[in-house]
Amino acid sequence: MHPCRLTDGEADEGGAIFMNAWILKILDSEIWSNLANVAGGAIYVNGSSVNVHRSDFAFNESTAEGGALYLRNFTSPYVLSTDSTFRNNIADVSGGAVVLEEGDASPRITLERTRFEGNFAGDGGALDLRGGRATLVDCELEANQTVGFGGSQSGGAIRIIGNGGGTAVVPVVTIEGTTMNSNQAETGGAILVGNGVLSMANSTLSGNDATVSGGGIFAGFLGLVQLASVTVTDNEAAPGNITMGDGGGLFINGGLVEVRDSFIAGNEARRSGTGGSVKEDADCDGTLTSEGYNLIGITEGCTVVGNTTGNITNFLIEAADLDPLFDNGGSTLTHALGASSNALDAGNPAGCAWDHDADSGTDLVMLEIQDS
């Protein structure tokens, strides 16, 4: 359907559309202010394929799950969203914009050049991914939050967590070229990974807050997190709390976190100190497995194991000479490096796909600076 405006619908499942084993294509449309009393404020998808292009989902609400989209019971169908926006959607329980329900490993959701802004939920401020496989490419997730809603208030932008049962299917999430900024939760200001897998590359986590722990990422006991060429900076744990917070950048609560060619610095956590609690540099907490060529600002509270070749640790953020988050010409906002940065050419000398300076290493931020 295109172009189309669907507004002010109401139903128990799918305030505007209920899909059951069909194919739906949405182009140049506006889906606004719909309400579901159970799930899928705008659209409830049951075993169907959905293609969304250049469309806007705004002010939709579910009193339970999936403020805009609720997706379940896939076999081979998939959901694809390109050049679309999900903004100001609300789910009282989980998935402010989207829920991908647990099930077998075949469900696919692919999001390309899609923006999630100002969505709210009890868990998974924008996305609650509980099964199947999800891929995000060149996406923006900004100012989504879980704080103040019901549930465990985890994953300000994204919660990745399987159902935990004996037949649980672990959700597998791949993120590339994506920026998450100004998201907020109790745990995992940007992302919480519980019983799931996250592979993240060429992306930025900046300015996210957790009121307790994991300003950037919270990796739970059954979580696997793989970071490659990822910038984690200016995130905070317990920013306004009088008690202690842990892991301003990364909080690793028994999960396996593997990191290479990444920049983790300039994050803060509130700690107890003379005269009360104070904010201190705190970039990671827990055991981090290095795969080489990482810049980790402050490692206090963080045990770094594995391959430490090329790592630079225990430096103040000023040494990185990092510019503010800005439009530097890519698909999303990024941090550029100043001329004196210790991250310039500090990456793996073997280079990477976007590095054209063969005489030196890559730069350890998501934005690779090329010599003029």
Stockholm file with secondary structure:
# STOCKHOLM 1.0

chainA/1-372         MHPCRLTDGEADEGGAIFMNAWILKILDSEIWSNLANVAGGAIYVNGSSVNVHRSDFAFNESTAEGGALYLRNFTSPYVLSTDSTFRNNIADVSGGAVVLEEGDASPRITLERTRFEGNFAGDGGALDLRGGRATLVDCELEANQTVGFGGSQSGGAIRIIGNGGGTAVVPVVTIEGTTMNSNQAETGGAILVGNGVLSMANSTLSGNDATVSGGGIFAGFLGLVQLASVTVTDNEAAPGNITMGDGGGLFINGGLVEVRDSFIAGNEARRSGTGGSVKEDADCDGTLTSEGYNLIGITEGCTVVGNTTGNITNFLIEAADLDPLFDNGGSTLTHALGASSNALDAGNPAGCAWDHDADSGTDLVMLEIQDS
#=GR chainA/1-372 SS CCSCEEESCEEEECSSEEEESCEEEEESCEEESCEEEEECSSEEEESCEEEEESCEEESCEESSBCSSEEEECCSSCEEEEESCEEESCEEEEECSSEEECCCCSCCEEEEESCEEESCEEEECSSEEECSSEEEEESCEEESCBCTTSSTTCBCSSEEECCCCSTTCCCCEEEEESCEEESCEEEECSSEEESSSEEEEEEEEEESCEEEEECSSEEECTTCEEEEEEEEEESCEESTTCSSCCBCSSEEESSCEEEEESCEECSCEEEEEETTEEEEEECCEEEEEEEESCCEESCCTTEEEEEECTTCEESCCGGGGCEEEEECCSSSSCEEEECTTCTTTTCSCTTCCTTCCCTTSCCCSSSSCCCCC
#=GC SS_cons         CCSCEEESCEEEECSSEEEESCEEEEESCEEESCEEEEECSSEEEESCEEEEESCEEESCEESSBCSSEEEECCSSCEEEEESCEEESCEEEEECSSEEECCCCSCCEEEEESCEEESCEEEECSSEEECSSEEEEESCEEESCBCTTSSTTCBCSSEEECCCCSTTCCCCEEEEESCEEESCEEEECSSEEESSSEEEEEEEEEESCEEEEECSSEEECTTCEEEEEEEEEESCEESTTCSSCCBCSSEEESSCEEEEESCEECSCEEEEEETTEEEEEECCEEEEEEEESCCEESCCTTEEEEEECTTCEESCCGGGGCEEEEECCSSSSCEEEECTTCTTTTCSCTTCCTTCCCTTSCCCSSSSCCCCC
//
